Amino acid sequence: MACCYYVNGSVIIYSHNYNNGSYLPNTHCEYIIDVDDDCNLHMCIEMDFSMDGGDAIKIKTLDLSIDYRGDKRPFNANLNSNKASLTFESDSSESLAEGSKWAIGFVCIPENSYKTVCEVCDELADLIAEGPEGDEVVKQWFR
């Protein structure tokens, strides 16, 4: 399965079939996040993050590239950019018995407003934990 999303604003991205813990093998999705020029994106990871062993998430901005594979857990971060892309690829080589599901939030923090990554992600944790509605993959909200 292939998919591509373009998002303009703060967003939470959920894995496909998040509510039942299993996405299709051989999935390739790209999410483009583009916020106001005067913002820095902060990335917040769900606490119960899990991916099958052969799966990968790549987060890229103009200045950085972060790759996560299998059971390597991502970390919260200030991406210091107003644009980012997230690419997700799955395969069926090392499936988890308990299933796989993940969620990543991207929040626009104005450059003239200082907040630590911890503050931003603590504020977002409950919203991420609510999960998606039905088969929703992208949940936008406005600060």
N, C-alpha and C positions, 0 to 999 in steps of 0.2 A: 504494500500500500504506500502510495506517495501522497504528500500534501504540502501545501505552502500557505502560510498565514502572514499578513502584514498588519501590524498593530501600531496605532498612534496613541500612546499614552501608557499609564501604569497598567500592569497586567499580571495575572497569574496564569501560568501555562500548566495544564494537567496532562498526564499521559493518557493516551486513548484507552477507553474502557477502564478508567481509573477506579470506578466503583466496584468492579469485580476482580481487579488485580491482574488482568491479563490483556496485553495488547497483541496485535497480530505480529507473527514473525515476519521478518523482512520488511519492516516499516521504515520509511525514510521521510522525515518531515523537517521542514525549515520554517522558523518563525523569525520574522524581521521586526524588531522593536525600535521605534523611532519616536523620540519625545522632543519637546521644545529645546531650542539651541542653548538656553540658559540653565539646563538641568544636567545633573549627573545621575546615571542609572545605578541603583543599588540592587544587588541580586540577593534574594532570600530563599533558602532551601527548606523544604518541608522536613520536619523532624523524623518522620517514618519513611525516609527515602529508600527505595530499593529498586535495583535493576538486575535483570538476568545477566549472567557472566559475559555473554558475547555482545551486550548492548553498549552503546556509546552516546555521550552527549558532548557536543563541542560548542563553546561559547566564544564568540569573536567580536572584537571591536577593532577600530583602526589601529590601536596600540597593543592589544594583547590577544592571546589565544589560550583558552583553558580546555583541556580534554579530560573527560571522566569516562572510565571503562569499568564494566562489571561491578564489583562490590566496592570500588573506590568511592567514598562518599564526598560529594561536593561541599564547599564551604561558602558561607555568606561573604559578600565582597562589595566594595564600591568599585564599579567598573570605570569611573572617571571618564565617561563618554555619554553622549546623548543618543547614540545609536549602537545597537548590538544585534547579532544574529545568534540563534540557537539552532543547532542541527541535531536531530535525534535519529539514530539508526539502531535497528534491532535485528537480531537473528535468533535462531532457536537452538544454538549450540550448547548453552548451559542454563537451562530453565530452573527457576527457583520453585520449590515445592509450594511455598506459601504465596506465590504469585509476585508480580512486579507492579509497582505503582510509584509515581513520583510527581512532585509539584514544585515549580520554581516561580517565585514572584520577582518582577522587575518594577521598581518604584522610582519615579522621577522626583529627585530632591533638588530644588532650586539652588544654584551655585551660591547665592547670597544667604542661604539658610544652612547653618552647619548642624548636622545630626550624625551621630556615629552609626556605623552599620548595625551595631547591637540594638540601638534605639529603634531604627527603622524596621528591622526584622522582628523585634519583639512586638511592635505595633501591628505588624502584618500577620503574625503567627495564627491568631484566631480566624482570620479571614481565609487563610490557606487551609486550615484544619476543617472548615465548613465543607470543603470539597466542592466539586462541580455539581451543577444541576443536571441530572440525567446524563446524556452523552456529551455535555459541554466540554470543550478542550481549552478554550480561551475565555477567561473571565476578566473583563475590564472594569475598572472603577475609577472614580475621580476623587482626588484629594481635596 
